[in-house]
Amino acid sequence: MTANEKIPSKRLSVEAAAIVGSILLAFAIDAWWDGQKDRELEQELLTSLIQEFEGTATEFNFRRKDHDQRLAAATQLAALSDKTIRHVDPETLKLLWHQAYSPRMSDPPEGTLTSAIATGRISLISNKLLKFRLTGWSGRLADLQHTERNLSEYMHEVFIPDISQRALLPHVSAVSSPGFSDALLAMPTKNHLNWIALVTGVAMGENEQIQDEVAEILKMLRKEIVQ
């Protein structure tokens, strides 16, 4: 083979290498661009999740106040006796009564997270631990709401009908019944109130754990935000 015949071969090799390099570079640019778009979408999702979990934190702060009020009310009502109930102002008694039997189911916002999991956008989150915490969040809420639901059903299906029957008035106006004091001081009622206080204490512990988890998730979410 002569020198003149070797030049085209070298040129072809160079041109082929250039073509391959161009293709690889194009792929690399596309991959980089797709990565950039994913990171932008991830940041948008993280921002929305921060707003949602801030709303969740607010919801459970309200829930904690409800727990505190119900526990205090049920405990005070259960401790009343024939002597002490005479010195309780009727309006105070009415307030304690309503605080003791009025459970409120927690309803934290979940729309953004639920949608992200359902559509697969949760995969945009690169932090694996954060992703794991988020995908398990609905289960944690279900555990808490199970306790709340049991307490709510007990109040509406057992406690309220029982004391309403004893006071001979619907539970909303039972506190105005002449027989309300006797119904309130009856041992079955005290047992109801003590049980409510006990389960409310359990719910308070679960709520406190949830609040800690919300704080941790918010901390992780904010850490992933690019300034």
N, C-alpha and C positions, 0 to 999 in steps of 0.2 A: 504494500500500500504506500503511495507517495504522500509527500507533505501536503500537496494540493487536495488530496482526498481526505486528509485528516481534519482540515479546517471546517468543512460543513458539518462533520460529526460533532466537533466541539461547539459549533454555533447552535446546532440542534439541541445539544445537552443543556447549554446555557438558556436557550429559549424555553425548553421544557421545564427547567428548574424555575425559571421566572414565572411561567404559567402556574405551576404547582404552588409556588410561593404566593402568587396573587390570590389563588383560590383559598389557600389556608388563611391568608390575611383577611379575606372577605368573611370567611367563617368566624375568625376571631373577632372581627368588628361586629358581626351580627350577634355573636354570643355576648360580647361586652354590652351591646345596646340592649339586648334582651335582659341582661342582668341589671342594667341601670333602670329599666322600666319596672322590673320586679322589685327593686329596692324602693323606688318611688311609691309603688302600690303598697309595699310593706309599711312604709312610713305613714301613708294615709290610713291604713288599717290600724296601726298602732295608736295614732292620734284619736281615731274614733273609739277605740277600746278604752283609752285613758278616760275619755269623757263618760263612757258608759260605766266604768268601774268607779269613777268619782260619784256618779249618781247612785251606784250600789252602796258606796260607803255612807252616803247621806241617808239612804233608806234604812240601813241597819243601825245608824245612830238614833233614828226615830224609834226603831223597833226596841232598842235598848231602853229608851225612856218608857215605852209601853210596859216592858217587862218589870222595870223598877216600880212603876205605879201599881201594877196588878199584884205583884208580890207584897208590897207594903199594904195595899188595901185588903187583900185576902187574909194576911196575917193579923191585921188590926181587927177585922170583923170576927175572925175565929177566936180572938182573945176576949171578946166582949162577954160580960156576965150580966146577971140581973141587976146588979148594983151599978156597974159602969155604964151600961147602955142608957141609963136615965140621964146621964150628964153629957151625952153626945148630942150636939146640935143636929136637928133633923136634916138640914142641908148638907152638913158634913157626912151624915150617915148615907144620904142619897148619893153623894159624890163617891164615897167609898164603894157603895153597892155597884154603881155603874162601872167603876174602874176594875172591880173584881171580876165581872162577868163579860167584859167586852174585849174578846181577843181580836186582833187584827192580823190577818195573814200577810206576811212580808211579800212584796211584789217588786223585787229589784229589776231594773232594765236588763234585758238579755238579747234584744233584737240584733245588734251588730255581731255579737259572738255567735249566736245561733245561725245567722246567715252565712258567716265566714266558714263555719264548720260544714253546713249543708252544701255550700257551693265549692268547697275545697280551697277557698282563699286562705284558710288557716295555714296552708303549706307555704305561704309567702313568708311566714315568720321564721327567721333563720335560727333563733335561739331555741334549741331543742327542749330545754327545761321549761322555758316559758310556754312553749307550745303544749307540752305535756300538762302543765298546770291549767291552761285554758280549756283543753279538751275534757278535762275531768271536772270542770267547774259546775256543770249542770247537775252532776251526780251529788256534789256537796250540797247544793241548794235543795235537792230532793230530800236529802237526809234531814235537813233542818225543817223543811215544810212538812215532813211526815210527823214530827213532834208537834208542830203547831196545829196541824189538821186534827190529830188525836185530841188535843186539848180543846179545840173549837167544837168538835163533835160531842165531846163529853159535856161541855157547858150547855150546848143547845139541846141535846137529846136527853140529858140526865139531870144536871144541876138546876137549870132554869125551870123545867117542868115540875120538878120536885118542890122547890121553894114557892113557885107560883101556886101550886095546889095547896100548900100549907097556908099561904097568905090569902088564898081565895081571890086572887086578882092576877091579871096578866103580868108578866115579869116587869114590863116597862113601868107600870104604876103600882107594883107590889109594895114599894117602899112607902106608899101613902096609905096602905091598908092598916087598920087598927091591929090586925093580927100579925103584922110584919115582924115586930120585935120578937114575938114568941116563935115565929117561924125561923127567924135568924138565929135564935139562941138554941134551937133544937139540936140535939146531938148529930142527927144525920146531916144537917146543914153545916155544922162545924167540921164534920168529916169531909164533906165536899170542899169546903174552903181550905182545909189543910192539904187535901190532894192537889187542888189548884196551885197552892203555894209551892208544893213539892215539884210539880211538873214545870211550873214557871221557872223555878230555879234551874232545872235541867235545860230548859230552852235558853235561859240566860247564859249558861256555860257554852252551849252550842253557838249562840249568837256571838259570844266573845271570840271563839275560835274562828268563826267566819270573818269577823272584823279584822283579825290578825292576818288571815289569808288574803283578804282584799288589800290590805296595806302592803303586803309582800308582793302581790301581783302588780299593784300600781307602781311600786318601786322598780320592778323588773321592766315593766312597760316603758317607764320614763327613761330608764337607762339605755334602752334601744333606740331612743329618738336621736337622730343626728342633728346636732346644733349647727 
